[in-house]
Amino acid sequence: MGQSFDKNAEIAESNRKISQLEFVVNNWWIHPIKDKNKIIYFVAAFNVNDEDNDHNQLDNIGKSLGRIEEKQKVLHREVRHMQYEMSQLKHS
């Protein structure tokens, strides 16, 4: 019984440290640490599931960029076509 309590306490402490480090990393832009120039080591922990989620997000971003690129090509063709039509109107 005592072993499971110790293990749970250890896991809770680990999760708390991960949460605190994650807060610092995610909020680095608000300067959560003063005297950054005195930092020798900066340790960050990431959950394995977060890494998988990052890969999914990167895949989604890649797909979105592909769709944007296709839309951009279509719009570029439309602009060229409109330019051609305008030049034809000028010469008429």
N, C-alpha and C positions, 0 to 999 in steps of 0.2 A: 504494500500500500504506500509506504514511504517513498519507494522508488518512482512510482508513477507521479506522485506529487512533485518530486525533484525534477523529473523529466518535463512535466507541464510547466513548472516555474522556469526552467531553462528555455523552453520553447517560447514562452511569453516574453522573457527578457530578450531573446533573439529577435522576435517580431517587433518589439519596441525599438530596438536599435536600428533595424531595417527601416522602420517607419520614420525615425528621426533622420537617418541619412537620406532617405528618399525626399523628405521635406527640404533638406538643405540643397540637394541637387536640383529639385524642381523649382526652387525659389531663389536660386543663385543670383538672379537678376535684381533682387531687392536687397542684395548685400547682407545676407543673414549672419555672416561672420565678419567681425571687425578685425583689422590687422591681418589681412590675408597674406601680406608679404612675410609674415612670421610662420606660415604653414609649411611644414616640412613634408608631411604625407597627407594625402587625402584619400580616404578609403570609402568606396561606395559599394553597396550590395544590391544586386538585382535578382528578383525572383525568376526562376526558369520560365514560368508561365508568361512573365513580362516579355522575355526575349521572343517567345513564340508569337505573342501579340504584336511585337515590333515587326516581325517578319510579315505578318498578315497586313499590318498597316502599310508597310513598304510595298507589298504586292498591290494593295488597293490604290496607293498613290501612283504606282507605275501604270496601272490600268486607266486611272483617271487622266494621267498625262497623255496616254495613247489616244484616248477619246478627244482630248483637247487638241492634240496635234491633227487629228483627222478633221475636226471642225474648222481648224485654222486653214487647212489646205482647201476645204470647200469654200470658205469665205474668200480666200486669196483668188481662187478661180473665178468667183462671182465678181470680185473687184476688177480683175483683168477683163472679164466680159463686159462689165459696165464701162470701163475705160475705152474698150474697142467700140462699143455702141456710141459713146459720146464723140469719139473721133470721127465716126461715120456721119453723125449728125452735123458736125462742124464742116465737113467736106461736102455736104449736100447743098 
